[in-house]
């Protein structure tokens, strides 16, 4: 997986102070996307074990407390990103269970593959759906267009699905 940018301190992409990772790779290619440079999965820098360690260290920092991790892009649930994203979110939840994880994806919950769904068991909030330019609304919180939903995943999983949390292979 490649990533486009990492912000160790971010107050825009989710509630509170957060760490935010913008991954590379997106097949949705939404018209009007503000981050089209992230569409190509080969753009950006390789996501390394060192960056994963830094993210965990930043999240654990008590001098600048962070509420959690935000994953955006590109699309964190883009198939080529799943293994690295799964590993990261699983580690965050295991090592820092008090931190929340927010994830933005152009996929709808009903479209997710089994591998994409495995990531959900470590996500607290999923913003799903493609950005649709005619439905753009700057008054919306955490989303860009009216078709996108802010989904609390624990409640969704309890009501709809059981997810296999085995490692993605």
N, C-alpha and C positions, 0 to 999 in steps of 0.2 A: 504494500500500500504506500502511496505517496500522500503527502499532505501539503496544503497550500500555505497555511499560516497557523501558528500557535500563539495564543495570548494568555500569559500566565495570570493576568489580572484583567478582568472584563466585567463591565456592569451593564452591558447592552443585551447579551444573548442569554436571557433567562433571569430569574430573580436573584437578587443579592450579588455579591462579588463572586466571580466564578473563574475557572480556567476554561478556555474555549479552543477547540481544535477544529480547523477547517480542513477536511480531507479532500483529496482529488478523486475525480471519477463520478460521473453522473450521466445516465442515459436519458433522462427526461428532457433536457435541453429546453427548458421553459422559456417561451418568448418573454422578454422583459426581465429575465433573471439578473439580479444585481451582482452575481458572482460567477459569470460565465467562464472566467479564467480557470475555474476549478473543474470544468466538465471533463477535460482530457485526463484520464487516469495516470498519464505519464508526466504531467506537469507537476511542478513543485519539487519537494525533497523527499527522499525515502524516510518512512517512519521507522525509526530504529529503537532497539531496546533502551538506548540511552535517553531518547525522548520520552518513552513510556515511563522510565524511572523519574525523569524530571517532572512529569505531570503528577505522579504520585507524591513526590516531595513537595511540589507546590501546593497540592491539595491538603497536605498534612501540615503545612506551615502555620504556626500559631501567631506569628507576627502580623501576617495579613490573612486573617481567616477567610476561607472561601466556603460558600454554601455548597458548591458542587462543580460538576463538569458538564459543559455543553459540547455537543458534537454536531457539526454542520458541514457544509461543503459547497460544492459537490454533494455527494450523498453518502453518509456513513453506511447505509444499507446496500450500496452498490455491490454487486456480487464479489468483485475482486477485493473489496475492503473488509468483507465479513470476518475473516480469520483474525486480522489484527484488531478490529473493533471489538470482537467478542473477547479476545484476550484482555484488552484494556478495560472494558467495562466489568468483566468478571473480577479482575484484580482490584479495581476501585471498590467494588462492593464487598469483597472479602477483606481487604486491608483497611478500608475507610468506610464502614457501613453507615456512618452518619452523613455522608455526602450524597446529594441527589445527582442523578444523571438525566439530562434532557437531550433529546435527539431529534433533529429535523430530517425528514425524508420526503421525497416526492412520491413514494409509494403510498397506497392506501392500505390500511390494516388488512382488509379482505384480500389484497393482492400478494401479501407476503408469502414467500416460500418458507418451507420448514427451516432452512438454514437462517433466513432473516428473522423468523419468529424466535429462534433460540436467543438472539440478542435481547429480545424484549424482557426476558426474565431478570435482566440486570438494569433495565431502564425504568426510571420513575415517571417520566413524561415524554410522550412522543407527539411531535407536531407532524401530522401526516397529510399527504396530498400534494400534487404539483402546484406550483405558483401559476395562477391563471390571470394574465394581465387584465382582461376586462373586469375581473372581480377584485382587482387591487383596491385596498382600502387602508390608507395610512393611519386610521384610527384604531385598527386592530392591534391587540397586544400579542406579541410573540409570533405573529404570522403575517403574511403579506397579502393574502387574498381570502375572500369570504368562504371559499370551498375548503380551506385547510382547517383542521381540527386540532385542538389542544387536548390530548387524551391522557388522563391519569392511568398508567398501564396496570397497576395492581388491581384496580376496580374492573378494568376491561378484561384482564385475565380471569379474574374470579367469575365474571359473568359469562365469558365466552369460550375460553380455551384453557387447555393444559398444554404447557410448552415443554418439550424435551430439552433439558439443559445440558445434555452431553456436549462435549467439545465438538466444534465444527471440524470436520475432517475432509 
